[in-house]
Amino acid sequence: MKQPFALGFVTLACCLATPVFAQVALSGGIEAGSEEVRRGIGWSDGEVTASADVKAELSGFDASARVAALRGSDRHGGADAVADLELGKSFDAAGLTWRGAVIGHVFTGADRRMDYAELGLGARYGIGPIDLGAGAIYAPSQSAIGGDNLYLHADARAGLPAFPVSLSAGLGYTTGGNTGARAARLRPDGDYTDWRVGLEYSQFPFTLGVDYVGNSIDKARARANPSSYADPAHLGDKVVARVRFGF
């Protein structure tokens, strides 16, 4: 009698769970790029990189994971790769779509502990083919980044009607406390501004993109920084190309 009861219990559980799983939106992809660049500074020692990501969304909540190759990055203690793990919640208020998130960066292959966490809050507003956004990402004081770090950012994206092409632009500002050599990981020469303009062609499942990225970092002063985390060789303006296969 126990076996039919167990079978029936499993069947009932599956039936109850089916509507929940049916509502989960899954997406992801694999990508190759000429370099991994974040907030205007190089993360992959100027080398080509590859990444894979997956995202699940349900009832305003989302969870994502992205793993990117860092090619023995000096900025991150010789790390071979980083996994970005994120949990977020979206909600509508005051005519805007808001999103809060907790983000963890886990590094593999580094010669010391390099992991750190951040908290993010942002808002977006769409008007026709134009999408506007702004927000802040804050990393509380952690030894891995030599203190705390705050990143303020704004961006815009516009699709071209009748064409699978979009234009984008972004502006960011990084600031924070400086309590050690590791602060140069995210702020190679203290506070700085970064910018990006890009063009993207998307015909699912393929996306081709090219971005021009730059920053206001004083390269000479960064080279004089005694911290190896400043990685001054990979701070300059550059063009970054990428190709993505999504699913």
C-alpha positions in Angstrom: 0.0 0.0 0.0 2.9 2.4 0.6 4.1 2.3 -3.0 0.8 3.5 -4.6 0.6 6.2 -1.9 4.1 7.5 -2.6 3.5 7.4 -6.3 0.3 9.4 -5.9 2.1 11.9 -3.7 4.8 12.5 -6.3 2.2 12.8 -9.0 0.2 15.4 -7.0 3.4 17.4 -6.2 4.3 17.5 -9.9 0.8 18.6 -10.9 1.0 21.4 -8.3 4.5 22.5 -9.4 3.7 22.5 -13.1 1.8 25.8 -13.2 4.7 27.5 -11.3 7.4 26.2 -13.7 5.3 27.1 -16.6 5.4 30.7 -15.5 9.2 30.8 -15.2 10.8 32.7 -18.1 14.3 31.3 -18.9 16.9 32.9 -21.1 20.6 32.8 -21.6 23.4 32.6 -24.1 27.0 32.3 -24.9 29.2 35.2 -26.0 32.7 35.9 -27.4 34.3 39.3 -27.1 37.5 41.1 -28.0 37.9 42.0 -24.3 36.0 42.0 -21.0 35.6 45.6 -20.1 33.5 46.9 -17.1 33.0 50.5 -16.0 35.5 51.6 -18.6 38.4 49.4 -17.4 39.8 46.1 -18.7 39.2 43.0 -16.8 40.8 40.3 -19.0 44.3 41.7 -19.4 43.5 43.0 -22.9 42.8 39.5 -24.2 39.8 38.0 -26.0 37.2 36.5 -23.7 34.2 34.2 -23.7 31.2 34.0 -21.4 28.0 32.1 -20.7 24.9 33.2 -18.9 21.5 32.1 -17.8 18.6 34.0 -16.2 15.2 32.9 -14.7 12.3 35.3 -14.1 9.2 34.7 -12.0 6.6 37.2 -10.7 8.9 40.2 -10.7 11.9 38.3 -9.2 14.9 37.3 -11.3 18.0 35.2 -10.7 21.0 35.1 -13.0 24.5 33.7 -13.3 27.2 34.7 -15.8 30.7 33.2 -16.0 33.4 35.1 -18.0 37.0 34.3 -18.7 39.5 36.7 -17.3 42.7 35.2 -18.7 44.8 35.5 -15.6 43.8 39.1 -14.9 46.4 41.1 -12.9 43.5 43.3 -11.7 42.0 40.3 -9.9 45.0 38.5 -8.5 45.6 36.3 -11.5 42.0 35.0 -11.7 41.1 32.8 -14.7 37.4 33.5 -14.5 34.6 35.3 -12.6 31.1 34.2 -11.8 28.6 37.0 -11.4 25.6 35.8 -9.3 22.6 38.1 -9.1 19.2 38.1 -7.4 16.8 40.9 -8.2 13.3 42.2 -7.7 11.4 44.5 -10.1 8.4 46.7 -9.2 6.5 49.7 -10.7 6.2 53.0 -8.8 5.9 56.7 -9.8 5.6 55.7 -13.5 9.0 54.0 -13.5 10.1 50.4 -13.4 12.4 49.9 -10.4 14.8 47.1 -9.6 16.8 46.2 -6.5 19.5 43.5 -6.6 22.1 41.7 -4.6 25.2 40.8 -6.7 28.1 38.5 -5.8 31.4 38.3 -7.8 33.2 35.0 -7.3 36.7 34.6 -8.8 38.5 31.3 -9.7 42.2 30.7 -10.2 43.2 33.8 -8.2 46.3 33.6 -6.0 44.3 35.1 -3.1 40.7 35.7 -2.0 39.2 38.2 -4.5 35.4 37.7 -4.0 33.2 40.7 -3.2 29.5 41.7 -3.1 27.4 44.7 -4.2 23.9 46.1 -3.7 22.1 47.8 -6.6 19.1 50.0 -7.1 18.0 51.4 -10.5 15.0 52.7 -12.4 14.0 52.5 -16.1 11.5 54.4 -18.3 10.4 53.6 -21.8 9.0 55.9 -24.3 8.4 54.5 -27.8 11.6 52.9 -29.1 13.7 54.7 -26.5 14.6 53.1 -23.1 16.2 55.2 -20.4 17.8 54.0 -17.2 19.8 55.2 -14.1 20.9 53.7 -10.9 23.5 53.1 -8.2 25.6 50.1 -7.3 27.2 50.1 -3.9 29.9 47.7 -2.5 30.1 47.9 1.3 33.6 48.0 2.7 35.4 44.7 2.0 39.0 43.8 2.2 39.0 42.3 -1.3 38.4 45.8 -2.8 40.3 47.9 -0.2 37.3 49.7 1.2 33.9 50.6 -0.2 32.9 51.5 -3.7 30.0 53.4 -5.2 29.1 53.4 -8.9 26.5 55.8 -10.3 25.3 55.3 -13.9 22.8 56.3 -16.5 22.2 54.9 -20.0 19.9 55.2 -23.0 19.0 52.8 -25.8 17.1 53.5 -29.0 15.9 51.0 -31.6 15.7 52.0 -35.2 12.1 51.4 -36.5 11.9 48.5 -39.1 15.5 47.6 -38.5 17.0 45.1 -36.1 19.6 47.7 -35.0 19.8 49.7 -31.8 22.1 52.5 -30.6 23.1 52.9 -27.0 25.1 55.2 -24.8 26.1 55.1 -21.1 27.8 57.3 -18.5 29.1 56.3 -15.1 31.0 57.7 -12.1 33.0 55.6 -9.6 33.9 56.8 -6.1 34.5 55.4 -2.7 36.8 55.0 0.2 40.5 54.2 -0.2 42.0 52.1 2.6 44.6 49.9 0.8 46.3 48.7 -2.3 43.3 46.7 -3.4 41.2 49.8 -3.8 43.0 50.2 -7.2 41.0 47.1 -8.5 37.9 49.2 -9.0 39.5 52.7 -8.8 43.0 52.6 -10.4 43.5 56.3 -9.9 40.8 57.2 -7.4 37.4 58.6 -8.5 36.8 58.6 -12.2 34.1 58.9 -15.0 33.6 56.3 -17.7 31.5 56.4 -20.9 30.3 54.1 -23.7 28.6 54.4 -27.1 27.5 51.3 -29.0 25.8 49.9 -32.0 24.1 46.5 -31.9 22.5 44.3 -34.6 20.2 41.6 -33.3 18.5 38.9 -35.3 17.6 36.1 -32.8 19.4 34.0 -31.9 22.5 36.0 -33.0 23.6 39.5 -31.8 26.6 41.4 -33.1 27.7 44.5 -31.1 30.5 47.0 -31.1 31.2 49.6 -28.4 33.6 52.5 -27.9 34.5 52.7 -24.2 36.6 55.2 -22.4 37.3 56.8 -19.0 38.9 59.9 -17.3 41.6 58.0 -15.5 45.0 59.6 -15.5 47.1 56.8 -17.1 50.4 58.3 -15.9 49.4 58.5 -12.3 47.9 55.0 -12.5 51.3 53.7 -13.8 52.9 55.4 -10.8 50.5 53.6 -8.4 52.5 51.0 -6.5 49.5 48.7 -6.4 49.6 45.8 -9.0 45.8 45.8 -8.9 45.8 49.2 -10.9 46.7 47.2 -14.0 47.7 50.4 -15.9 48.3 48.6 -19.2 44.6 48.1 -19.7 43.0 51.4 -18.8 42.9 53.3 -22.1 40.0 54.0 -24.5 39.2 51.2 -26.8 36.7 49.6 -29.2 35.2 46.3 -28.0 33.5 43.9 -30.4 31.3 40.9 -29.4 29.1 38.2 -30.9 26.4 36.4 -29.0 24.2 33.3 -29.5 21.1 33.5 -27.3 18.4 31.1 -26.3 
